[in-house]
Amino acid sequence: MKLTNLRALAAAIEEGSMRAAARRIGVSQPALTKMIRELERELATSLLLRSTTGVLATAQGMVLYERARAADRELAHAVDQIQQLDGRMTGTLKIGAVPLAVMLLVPEALRTFGQEFPDIQLSIFEELYIAQLTRLRKGEVDIALGPLPEHLPPGEFIVEKLMPIDMVIVVRKGHPLARAKRLAELGDSPWVYTGASSDAGYAKKLFESHGLKPPPAGALVNSTLGLLSVIASGNIVGLLPRQIAMHAFAMQHLQVVTVEEGPLKLTLSALARAEMGLKPSVRHFLAHLHRAAHAFTARL
């Protein structure tokens, strides 16, 4: 199975058009069609549904597409790692980070890392909830920055603890529940969840840590702006890192609810797949994150 053919299939699925896919990878449309036909003959199945409006992947095509994309990412990681082990600090480094890390640590780490390794391209992807570590496991990011998940499989990840986080309860300004004194008083109100579903997330973790039934999910969000907007404009309760909740912008619209159980205490950490620990750029960026975290906590 040729890598060029797999890339042709990926381009066709992503573009939804044979013509656009051919243009993207720099071949003629007949040549692209031939590459995909070779894959279909090799596997004795149809990989694309063709129509006058474009192409769609079949179920079999999507299976191959997902595996092809993963293989392509792994090969790119290998090229970067080999070059870096040979002393050529080039390539890409992709970071998935929760908003608190983006706000407090990433700018300083990017600044100092960029000064030391200007030829490495850095990409940042914001994630509100990293506990599933989906991007990291798929190889879509090299490092995940967020609260340390529970029950990590031993040996799967390198874990670097950076700093403590207090997740505080917030509501819109003027919300009647702003006067609540105990967590149980908030249990019947809708909460905003930041996990993939209401079966996960920090709200669920907070309530269960105090032996309480998790509150109902009023909304599921996957962006910081969405989270702030949902809480500030309605009657939904949520959790935010204290540093974000106390930011001047947030304080214009939100109010911290101080309950006797206290905040949800987490640890902001950096995680990398164990096999990626050999990639020099990963090791160096982890060191720069530690320096940024030390500099931030020293100012507190």
Phi, psi and omega in degrees: 000117186278139178298322180298323179292320178296321178292327176295317178297315180300317180296319180296318180292318182289324181276333183072014184207132178293321181296312180295322179295318179298318179296320182296318183264002173077038175229170176284159179296319176299323179293320178296315179301318180297318180298318180288323176299323178298319177296317181295321177293319181297323182263353180056046180205165175269134181253339181229145169260119185256139176214179180291342181263352179146206182228150174228150178284140167284174176301319178293322179296322179292323177299312181293322179300312181298318180291323180294319179295319178296318179295320180296319178296318181295321177295319177297319176300318182296317179299313179301315184296317180297314180297319182289324176293334176275004176095002179262098185277078178231180177109202183236155175221122185247130185240127170258125189218144174286159185306321181299317178295321178298322184281319190261322189249320188298316181303314181291320178296320177297319182297309184286322178295318180297326177293322182281325184228074185292344183267004176261124180276127182254136176234137182242130177240122180280137175224133180280332187217111186257005190303327179285342179053036184298310181299320182294315181295326179281350183082013180283338172229154178273327182224138173248131180244118179178183177303139183295118179290155176275159171057045176289138176299131181298133175085351182283326186231151163274129183239126176239112178282134187248310183194155178284154177230137170252117176267115184256156180278136180226149174222170176293155177299133179088000179294134180303329182284356177299340181267003181299143181249339181232150182299324182300333179293343183257001189288338180266352181276151177289139179243155173270132180252143181247004175279183177291338178205176179285000176277355181217172177123167186287330177298314178300317181296319181299310183293317182293330179293344178247019176071024182250153176291133179301145182286164178292150179274115176275335180196151171244128182229157178227024176215152179297316180298319178297318180299310181296319182294317182297317181289316187289337188253004183213206182251020181274141179261149180210179178239140175220149170302141184306320183298328178280318180299328182268003177294147185303321181294313181296322184292342175292334189239340187238161179225135178280134177261117183265108179253157186292338177289342179083181181284168171278119184265125181231173177236117176289124185224162172249133180234141175222149175299142186304320181290338179280351179298340179281346181285114186306321182297327177294312180300317182293319182293324176300321178295320179292327175296318178300318179296318179296319180294319180296318181295322180291311182293332179292336180276347183284000000 
